[in-house]
Amino acid sequence: MDGIRWYVVQTYSGFENSVKLNLERRIESMQMENLIFQVMIPEELKIEKKADGTTKEKMVKIFPGYVFLEMDVTDDSWFVVRNTPGVTGFLGSSGGGTKPVPLPPEEINPILKKCGLMEAPKLDVEIGEKVRVTTGPFRDQIGAVDSIDNDKLEVTVLVDMFGRQTPVELGFEDIEKV
């Protein structure tokens, strides 16, 4: 029992939407709302440029052939998902009755942020400002912000190492304003 975590279900490519619909119907009909909470197909908006110069917006699946589930894995919830039409198995389960492996937070959080299901941390520093590193081998060192990447939620901080300014890439949550 891992508690409520995110899992990945494999499907036939192109059948993600029908699997999602089937899962949602089965969750409701088998009263699994207290064990299976969200069914998600990660998508992002792509802008395609046509030959005639016009542009077209299109939603594209980030992981074709996969559906993400937020659930508490019990024998019952596992059985409901495994036996849903179109589901070929859990990612991280070798079959033969083994329980699936949940996605670690460092893998699922960027996906949730990209899909708008999780609030991205706000950064209240600007380039050139002094910050303190709060985690890792450079913990408690103070450096200047060199660059900010809002897409990756990372900053590059110049810390003093052996008398030289050394760039270190850190997540937004790994620094604090001095």
Backbone as CSV, one residue per row, in Angstrom:
resi,resn,N_x,N_y,N_z,CA_x,CA_y,CA_z,C_x,C_y,C_z
1,MET,0.827,-1.193,0.000,0.000,0.000,0.000,0.867,1.251,0.000
2,ASP,0.894,1.931,-1.130,1.665,3.154,-1.261,0.838,4.392,-0.982
3,GLY,-0.476,4.249,-0.835,-1.330,5.414,-0.700,-1.672,5.953,-2.076
4,ILE,-2.135,7.192,-2.115,-2.561,7.796,-3.370,-1.340,8.286,-4.143
5,ARG,-1.127,7.702,-5.311,0.023,8.035,-6.154,-0.421,8.023,-7.608
6,TRP,0.457,8.472,-8.495,0.192,8.456,-9.934,0.805,7.212,-10.551
7,TYR,0.032,6.580,-11.456,0.467,5.380,-12.161,0.225,5.579,-13.655
8,VAL,0.935,4.800,-14.461,0.787,4.885,-15.909,0.245,3.558,-16.419
9,VAL,-0.813,3.662,-17.252,-1.441,2.494,-17.854,-1.130,2.502,-19.339
10,GLN,-0.714,1.350,-19.863,-0.441,1.226,-21.293,-1.729,0.884,-22.031
11,THR,-1.889,1.492,-23.221,-3.042,1.221,-24.070,-2.541,1.022,-25.493
12,TYR,-3.461,0.650,-26.352,-3.118,0.633,-27.775,-3.035,2.078,-28.221
13,SER,-2.015,2.407,-29.026,-1.843,3.769,-29.493,-3.057,4.188,-30.321
14,GLY,-3.591,5.365,-30.015,-4.784,5.853,-30.688,-6.064,5.546,-29.933
15,PHE,-5.983,4.710,-28.889,-7.168,4.335,-28.121,-7.193,4.988,-26.741
16,GLU,-6.330,5.999,-26.536,-6.225,6.620,-25.213,-7.553,7.223,-24.750
17,ASN,-8.242,7.936,-25.660,-9.500,8.585,-25.275,-10.588,7.572,-24.938
18,SER,-10.676,6.479,-25.699,-11.692,5.474,-25.404,-11.367,4.743,-24.096
19,VAL,-10.083,4.517,-23.827,-9.684,3.888,-22.562,-10.028,4.804,-21.388
20,LYS,-9.769,6.106,-21.561,-10.109,7.066,-20.507,-11.604,7.037,-20.228
21,LEU,-12.412,7.054,-21.285,-13.862,7.006,-21.135,-14.304,5.705,-20.471
22,ASN,-13.737,4.564,-20.914,-14.062,3.268,-20.308,-13.698,3.242,-18.828
23,LEU,-12.510,3.775,-18.489,-12.080,3.802,-17.085,-13.031,4.644,-16.243
24,GLU,-13.382,5.827,-16.754,-14.284,6.699,-15.988,-15.640,6.041,-15.764
25,ARG,-16.156,5.343,-16.775,-17.439,4.639,-16.624,-17.333,3.500,-15.612
26,ARG,-16.242,2.734,-15.683,-16.065,1.614,-14.754,-15.863,2.095,-13.315
27,ILE,-15.142,3.207,-13.153,-14.931,3.761,-11.815,-16.273,4.108,-11.189
28,GLU,-17.134,4.732,-11.996,-18.456,5.121,-11.488,-19.346,3.907,-11.242
29,SER,-19.407,2.968,-12.193,-20.316,1.825,-12.059,-19.880,0.850,-10.968
30,MET,-18.581,0.786,-10.692,-18.096,-0.147,-9.670,-17.773,0.548,-8.357
31,GLN,-18.226,1.794,-8.190,-18.028,2.593,-6.978,-16.561,2.628,-6.519
32,MET,-15.685,3.026,-7.433,-14.257,3.111,-7.133,-13.790,4.549,-6.946
33,GLU,-14.733,5.493,-6.803,-14.374,6.904,-6.675,-13.483,7.179,-5.471
34,ASN,-13.557,6.326,-4.454,-12.735,6.510,-3.249,-11.331,5.910,-3.391
35,LEU,-11.068,5.226,-4.526,-9.747,4.619,-4.752,-9.062,5.131,-6.025
36,ILE,-9.860,5.486,-7.046,-9.311,5.993,-8.306,-9.849,7.407,-8.485
37,PHE,-8.957,8.398,-8.481,-9.389,9.793,-8.385,-9.353,10.548,-9.704
38,GLN,-8.306,10.393,-10.482,-8.184,11.135,-11.741,-7.686,10.223,-12.846
39,VAL,-8.227,10.449,-14.046,-7.757,9.777,-15.246,-7.329,10.887,-16.195
40,MET,-6.082,10.850,-16.661,-5.543,11.964,-17.438,-4.766,11.457,-18.647
41,ILE,-4.951,12.166,-19.766,-4.131,11.953,-20.953,-3.350,13.250,-21.153
42,PRO,-2.043,13.280,-20.847,-1.274,14.520,-20.996,-1.226,14.993,-22.448
43,GLU,-1.645,16.245,-22.655,-1.640,16.842,-23.985,-1.037,18.231,-23.912
44,GLU,-0.501,18.685,-25.049,0.008,20.045,-25.135,-0.436,20.654,-26.453
45,LEU,-0.488,21.973,-26.490,-0.921,22.695,-27.676,0.262,22.894,-28.613
46,LYS,0.108,22.427,-29.844,1.135,22.613,-30.877,0.556,23.520,-31.950
47,ILE,1.374,24.434,-32.451,0.949,25.311,-33.526,1.660,24.866,-34.790
48,GLU,0.867,24.437,-35.768,1.424,23.947,-37.024,1.286,25.027,-38.083
49,LYS,2.320,25.186,-38.871,2.278,26.139,-39.971,2.010,25.364,-41.250
50,LYS,0.933,25.753,-41.948,0.562,25.071,-43.185,1.348,25.644,-44.362
51,ALA,1.286,24.969,-45.498,2.000,25.376,-46.699,1.513,26.731,-47.227
52,ASP,0.223,27.033,-47.002,-0.313,28.307,-47.494,-0.031,29.477,-46.554
53,GLY,0.727,29.236,-45.483,1.130,30.302,-44.566,0.239,30.467,-43.351
54,THR,-0.906,29.801,-43.325,-1.784,29.905,-42.163,-1.288,28.986,-41.057
55,THR,-1.727,29.265,-39.847,-1.347,28.420,-38.714,-2.573,27.717,-38.169
56,LYS,-2.336,26.573,-37.564,-3.413,25.771,-36.995,-2.976,25.282,-35.620
57,GLU,-3.845,25.480,-34.633,-3.560,24.982,-33.289,-4.096,23.563,-33.174
58,LYS,-3.308,22.711,-32.540,-3.694,21.309,-32.433,-3.235,20.765,-31.076
59,MET,-4.122,20.024,-30.399,-3.740,19.363,-29.155,-3.078,18.030,-29.511
60,VAL,-1.865,17.827,-28.992,-1.082,16.629,-29.302,-0.795,15.884,-27.997
61,LYS,-0.960,14.571,-28.038,-0.669,13.745,-26.864,0.835,13.721,-26.624
62,ILE,1.236,13.994,-25.387,2.659,14.007,-25.048,3.212,12.581,-25.000
63,PHE,2.386,11.644,-24.487,2.801,10.247,-24.362,1.770,9.352,-25.051
64,PRO,1.857,9.194,-26.381,0.889,8.337,-27.069,0.952,6.902,-26.555
65,GLY,-0.214,6.316,-26.339,-0.275,4.933,-25.871,-0.291,4.799,-24.358
66,TYR,-0.384,5.942,-23.641,-0.377,5.890,-22.175,-1.482,6.767,-21.590
67,VAL,-2.057,6.290,-20.492,-3.050,7.036,-19.726,-2.552,7.075,-18.285
68,PHE,-2.647,8.240,-17.644,-2.165,8.419,-16.278,-3.332,8.343,-15.307
69,LEU,-3.119,7.668,-14.177,-4.156,7.497,-13.162,-3.638,7.928,-11.800
70,GLU,-4.447,8.708,-11.091,-4.151,8.995,-9.690,-5.030,8.057,-8.891
71,MET,-4.393,7.150,-8.161,-5.179,6.121,-7.475,-4.443,5.547,-6.272
72,ASP,-5.224,4.879,-5.438,-4.694,4.094,-4.331,-4.781,2.645,-4.785
73,VAL,-3.643,1.984,-4.955,-3.648,0.620,-5.477,-4.023,-0.369,-4.377
74,THR,-5.186,-0.952,-4.560,-5.635,-2.070,-3.730,-5.933,-3.205,-4.704
75,ASP,-6.256,-4.381,-4.183,-6.593,-5.487,-5.081,-7.791,-5.127,-5.953
76,ASP,-8.788,-4.449,-5.369,-9.999,-4.099,-6.117,-9.726,-3.055,-7.196
77,SER,-9.034,-1.945,-6.837,-8.787,-0.885,-7.820,-7.870,-1.390,-8.930
78,TRP,-6.900,-2.202,-8.568,-5.971,-2.776,-9.533,-6.722,-3.666,-10.523
79,PHE,-7.659,-4.471,-10.012,-8.459,-5.363,-10.845,-9.324,-4.569,-11.821
80,VAL,-9.974,-3.508,-11.337,-10.841,-2.683,-12.191,-10.046,-2.095,-13.351
81,VAL,-8.872,-1.536,-13.073,-8.076,-0.904,-14.128,-7.527,-1.949,-15.097
82,ARG,-6.963,-3.010,-14.583,-6.359,-4.043,-15.439,-7.357,-4.655,-16.400
83,ASN,-8.594,-4.799,-15.973,-9.610,-5.465,-16.785,-10.503,-4.493,-17.549
84,THR,-10.049,-3.268,-17.717,-10.770,-2.292,-18.527,-10.425,-2.535,-19.994
85,PRO,-11.446,-2.545,-20.874,-11.164,-2.767,-22.301,-10.175,-1.733,-22.847
86,GLY,-9.167,-2.200,-23.563,-8.153,-1.332,-24.151,-6.901,-1.190,-23.316
87,VAL,-6.964,-1.559,-22.036,-5.786,-1.475,-21.161,-4.939,-2.721,-21.384
88,THR,-3.661,-2.517,-21.734,-2.771,-3.662,-21.952,-1.927,-3.971,-20.724
89,GLY,-1.870,-3.058,-19.771,-1.129,-3.312,-18.542,-0.659,-2.022,-17.901
90,PHE,-0.095,-2.167,-16.733,0.491,-1.038,-16.012,1.951,-0.908,-16.395
91,LEU,2.435,0.317,-16.504,3.849,0.561,-16.704,4.550,0.281,-15.369
92,GLY,5.600,-0.482,-15.386,6.321,-0.799,-14.158,5.826,-2.047,-13.468
93,SER,4.920,-2.779,-14.108,4.448,-4.042,-13.558,4.880,-5.138,-14.515
94,SER,5.543,-6.134,-13.987,6.065,-7.195,-14.853,5.013,-8.254,-15.152
95,GLY,3.776,-8.021,-14.704,2.716,-9.005,-14.938,2.775,-10.098,-13.890
96,GLY,1.983,-11.123,-14.064,1.988,-12.242,-13.131,1.517,-11.860,-11.742
97,GLY,0.676,-10.832,-11.639,0.115,-10.464,-10.340,0.949,-9.473,-9.543
98,THR,2.021,-8.919,-10.121,2.817,-7.940,-9.378,2.163,-6.569,-9.457
99,LYS,2.193,-5.854,-8.364,1.596,-4.522,-8.299,2.461,-3.531,-9.081
100,PRO,1.824,-2.503,-9.665,2.583,-1.517,-10.440,3.422,-0.608,-9.555
101,VAL,4.412,0.009,-10.172,5.294,0.935,-9.471,4.785,2.358,-9.737
102,PRO,4.586,3.167,-8.684,4.100,4.531,-8.906,5.183,5.423,-9.500
103,LEU,4.746,6.488,-10.159,5.693,7.471,-10.687,6.258,8.292,-9.541
104,PRO,7.565,8.508,-9.499,8.125,9.367,-8.452,7.713,10.821,-8.693
105,PRO,7.616,11.626,-7.629,7.185,13.022,-7.766,8.015,13.821,-8.763
106,GLU,9.331,13.559,-8.845,10.169,14.336,-9.764,9.848,14.034,-11.231
107,GLU,9.151,12.929,-11.513,8.740,12.620,-12.884,7.327,13.109,-13.180
108,ILE,6.400,12.962,-12.233,5.004,13.322,-12.500,4.749,14.820,-12.333
109,ASN,5.459,15.494,-11.428,5.188,16.920,-11.191,5.374,17.791,-12.427
110,PRO,6.464,17.628,-13.216,6.562,18.442,-14.441,5.428,18.177,-15.431
111,ILE,4.953,16.939,-15.500,3.845,16.598,-16.399,2.568,17.278,-15.922
112,LEU,2.311,17.230,-14.613,1.113,17.875,-14.057,1.159,19.381,-14.261
113,LYS,2.339,19.977,-14.108,2.483,21.424,-14.315,2.225,21.779,-15.769
114,LYS,2.752,20.966,-16.685,2.581,21.222,-18.117,1.111,21.126,-18.527
115,CYS,0.368,20.230,-17.874,-1.053,20.044,-18.191,-1.949,20.993,-17.400
116,GLY,-1.374,21.798,-16.528,-2.161,22.754,-15.763,-2.862,22.173,-14.553
117,LEU,-2.495,20.958,-14.145,-3.129,20.335,-12.986,-2.395,20.637,-11.686
118,MET,-1.243,21.281,-11.810,-0.451,21.607,-10.628,0.101,23.010,-10.804
119,GLU,0.034,23.785,-9.755,0.529,25.158,-9.793,2.055,25.159,-9.847
120,ALA,2.592,25.862,-10.813,4.046,25.990,-10.913,4.514,26.975,-9.846
121,PRO,5.637,26.686,-9.180,6.110,27.613,-8.160,6.484,28.961,-8.770
122,LYS,6.169,30.011,-8.052,6.491,31.360,-8.522,7.879,31.731,-8.026
123,LEU,8.624,32.407,-8.871,9.968,32.834,-8.525,9.954,34.343,-8.345
124,ASP,10.382,34.813,-7.171,10.335,36.251,-6.893,11.727,36.882,-6.915
125,VAL,12.606,36.352,-7.780,13.941,36.937,-7.936,14.160,37.310,-9.393
126,GLU,15.115,38.206,-9.610,15.461,38.631,-10.959,16.939,38.362,-11.196
127,ILE,17.329,38.433,-12.452,18.737,38.208,-12.819,19.600,39.249,-12.115
128,GLY,20.684,38.757,-11.493,21.602,39.640,-10.774,21.374,39.660,-9.274
129,GLU,20.195,39.233,-8.816,19.900,39.253,-7.378,20.627,38.127,-6.656
130,LYS,20.877,38.346,-5.363,21.542,37.354,-4.528,20.509,36.371,-3.971
131,VAL,20.861,35.079,-3.999,19.997,34.025,-3.463,20.848,33.056,-2.643
132,ARG,20.175,32.327,-1.764,20.832,31.282,-0.961,20.345,29.933,-1.486
133,VAL,21.272,28.997,-1.676,20.939,27.644,-2.101,20.450,26.895,-0.862
134,THR,19.291,26.220,-0.973,18.689,25.571,0.198,18.860,24.058,0.222
135,THR,19.300,23.450,-0.900,19.451,21.990,-0.934,20.727,21.604,-1.673
136,GLY,21.083,20.345,-1.537,22.187,19.782,-2.311,23.565,20.137,-1.793
137,PRO,24.593,19.854,-2.586,25.973,20.057,-2.148,26.353,21.541,-1.976
138,PHE,25.594,22.444,-2.582,25.895,23.878,-2.466,25.012,24.555,-1.418
139,ARG,24.393,23.758,-0.554,23.491,24.261,0.473,24.154,25.374,1.292
140,ASP,23.376,26.429,1.559,23.769,27.601,2.353,24.773,28.507,1.648
141,GLN,25.143,28.212,0.406,26.011,29.127,-0.329,25.161,30.227,-0.949
142,ILE,25.744,31.396,-1.028,25.040,32.536,-1.605,25.662,32.835,-2.958
143,GLY,24.797,33.081,-3.940,25.266,33.376,-5.280,24.319,34.327,-5.983
144,ALA,24.714,34.749,-7.161,23.903,35.671,-7.956,23.179,34.895,-9.047
145,VAL,21.915,35.256,-9.313,21.136,34.622,-10.369,21.694,35.071,-11.713
146,ASP,22.077,34.093,-12.551,22.657,34.387,-13.858,21.609,34.286,-14.962
147,SER,20.713,33.282,-14.865,19.646,33.139,-15.854,18.458,32.422,-15.228
148,ILE,17.279,32.604,-15.849,16.036,31.997,-15.361,15.358,31.299,-16.534
149,ASP,15.013,30.007,-16.359,14.303,29.241,-17.377,12.933,28.870,-16.818
150,ASN,11.909,29.646,-17.204,10.559,29.422,-16.673,9.927,28.139,-17.201
151,ASP,10.349,27.653,-18.369,9.795,26.417,-18.905,10.255,25.209,-18.110
152,LYS,11.541,25.175,-17.775,12.092,24.055,-17.007,11.995,24.282,-15.505
153,LEU,11.553,25.477,-15.094,11.483,25.859,-13.677,12.856,25.763,-13.026
154,GLU,13.872,26.268,-13.743,15.249,26.229,-13.249,15.888,27.607,-13.321
155,VAL,16.838,27.829,-12.434,17.647,29.047,-12.464,19.119,28.627,-12.486
156,THR,19.944,29.470,-13.085,21.385,29.256,-13.033,21.935,30.286,-12.064
157,VAL,22.611,29.798,-11.032,23.163,30.652,-9.984,24.683,30.557,-10.034
158,LEU,25.348,31.707,-9.966,26.810,31.730,-9.933,27.256,31.690,-8.477
159,VAL,27.837,30.561,-8.065,28.336,30.416,-6.693,29.865,30.451,-6.718
160,ASP,30.443,30.878,-5.617,31.893,30.978,-5.518,32.449,29.606,-5.139
161,MET,33.313,29.072,-6.026,33.903,27.761,-5.762,35.385,27.845,-6.096
162,PHE,36.215,27.656,-5.103,37.666,27.742,-5.250,38.087,29.083,-5.839
163,GLY,37.402,30.146,-5.428,37.756,31.485,-5.869,37.252,31.870,-7.247
164,ARG,36.401,31.025,-7.843,35.862,31.325,-9.172,34.337,31.266,-9.127
165,GLN,33.716,32.035,-10.005,32.273,31.993,-10.151,31.904,30.757,-10.987
166,THR,31.155,29.838,-10.389,30.776,28.590,-11.050,29.267,28.552,-11.242
167,PRO,28.781,28.348,-12.484,27.330,28.277,-12.692,26.770,26.946,-12.200
168,VAL,25.656,27.016,-11.465,24.988,25.836,-10.938,23.514,25.938,-11.320
169,GLU,22.966,24.885,-11.969,21.549,24.867,-12.326,20.756,24.284,-11.179
170,LEU,19.736,25.033,-10.743,18.911,24.634,-9.605,17.441,24.836,-9.932
171,GLY,16.581,24.074,-9.264,15.141,24.265,-9.400,14.691,25.486,-8.615
172,PHE,13.517,26.019,-8.986,12.970,27.183,-8.289,12.847,26.924,-6.785
173,GLU,12.524,25.687,-6.424,12.309,25.363,-5.001,13.620,25.187,-4.238
174,ASP,14.755,25.200,-4.938,16.058,24.968,-4.311,16.777,26.239,-3.895
175,ILE,16.124,27.396,-4.073,16.761,28.661,-3.706,15.799,29.527,-2.918
176,GLU,16.360,30.486,-2.188,15.540,31.493,-1.503,16.247,32.837,-1.618
177,LYS,15.436,33.868,-1.672,15.952,35.231,-1.809,16.679,35.638,-0.529
178,VAL,17.809,36.323,-0.683,18.590,36.757,0.492,18.098,38.123,0.924
